Amino acid sequence: KGPISGVNKEIAVLQCHGDCDPLVPLMFGSLTVEKLKSMINPANVTFRTYSGMMHSSCIEEMMDIKQFIDKHLPPVD
């Protein structure tokens, strides 16, 4: 509810969206990412779109998510 500050302002965000999503149009994903960039460090916000992807996932998206997790989260033993 309050402003984002401190360590939370530096959180890394990956937002993924299909360009053919019939439930959540790409325009809404674009608006959301711009809002995020205004709230936290915009350099830490990544927005990926996937050609032909509907309201689902694809292997390219899963690979991007894996790379994001590997980069930003510590390994689990």
Contacts in CASP RR format, 6 or more apart in sequence:
PFRMAT RR
TARGET T0000
AUTHOR 0000-0000-0000
METHOD contacts of the structure
MODEL  1
KGPISGVNKEIAVLQCHGDCDPLVPLMFGSLTVEKLKSMINPANVTFRTY
SGMMHSSCIEEMMDIKQFIDKHLPPVD
4 39 0 8 1.000
4 40 0 8 1.000
8 40 0 8 1.000
9 40 0 8 1.000
9 41 0 8 1.000
10 40 0 8 1.000
10 41 0 8 1.000
10 44 0 8 1.000
11 40 0 8 1.000
11 44 0 8 1.000
12 44 0 8 1.000
12 46 0 8 1.000
12 68 0 8 1.000
12 71 0 8 1.000
12 72 0 8 1.000
13 36 0 8 1.000
13 40 0 8 1.000
13 44 0 8 1.000
13 45 0 8 1.000
13 46 0 8 1.000
14 46 0 8 1.000
14 48 0 8 1.000
14 64 0 8 1.000
14 65 0 8 1.000
14 68 0 8 1.000
15 29 0 8 1.000
15 32 0 8 1.000
15 33 0 8 1.000
15 36 0 8 1.000
15 45 0 8 1.000
15 46 0 8 1.000
15 47 0 8 1.000
15 48 0 8 1.000
16 47 0 8 1.000
16 48 0 8 1.000
16 49 0 8 1.000
16 50 0 8 1.000
16 61 0 8 1.000
16 64 0 8 1.000
16 65 0 8 1.000
17 24 0 8 1.000
17 26 0 8 1.000
17 29 0 8 1.000
17 47 0 8 1.000
17 48 0 8 1.000
17 49 0 8 1.000
17 50 0 8 1.000
17 53 0 8 1.000
18 26 0 8 1.000
18 49 0 8 1.000
18 50 0 8 1.000
18 51 0 8 1.000
18 52 0 8 1.000
18 53 0 8 1.000
18 54 0 8 1.000
18 55 0 8 1.000
19 26 0 8 1.000
19 49 0 8 1.000
19 50 0 8 1.000
19 51 0 8 1.000
19 52 0 8 1.000
19 53 0 8 1.000
20 52 0 8 1.000
20 53 0 8 1.000
20 54 0 8 1.000
21 53 0 8 1.000
21 54 0 8 1.000
21 55 0 8 1.000
22 54 0 8 1.000
22 55 0 8 1.000
23 55 0 8 1.000
24 55 0 8 1.000
26 49 0 8 1.000
29 47 0 8 1.000
30 47 0 8 1.000
33 45 0 8 1.000
33 47 0 8 1.000
36 45 0 8 1.000
37 45 0 8 1.000
46 68 0 8 1.000
48 61 0 8 1.000
48 64 0 8 1.000
50 58 0 8 1.000
50 60 0 8 1.000
50 61 0 8 1.000
53 61 0 8 1.000
END
